[in-house]
Amino acid sequence: MKLEEAINLLKRHQEWRLGGEGEMIYPKELTQAIDIVINEFTEIKKEMTAKEKSEHLIRQMTVDFNIDYQQSVLCALICCDEVLDHLQLHDIVMIDYWDRVKLELEKL
């Protein structure tokens, strides 16, 4: 099964699952399609820049929490501030990493 076929199969399954017409997808085919899409996405994620990853995560939060993109960015910035405050309070070495994360978020 190719990626496009896997995506189409998953779309058909989602439509069926949400009350659409047609037959349920055979579990073995569904498993194969899920594996193909996961593998493809994993490869794509490996090649993403830090900015692309942060944008993807924020867009995912937007869908998952049903909030708008700018609100998601604001939430992520607030989380970074909380993490930075905690790290500085306890003098933990990861401060540079979280400073970079915050800078990338501020660019969005």
TAZIFEN-V674962 format. One record per helix or strand of 3 or more residues. SS is the DSSP state (alpha for helix, beta for strand). FROM is the first residue (numbers start at 1). TO is the last residue. If there is no record, write none. Layout:
ss=[SS:SS]
from=[FROM:FROM]
to=[TO:TO]
//
This chain:
ss=[alpha:alpha:alpha:alpha:alpha]
from=[3:27:50:69:95]
to=[17:47:65:89:107]
//
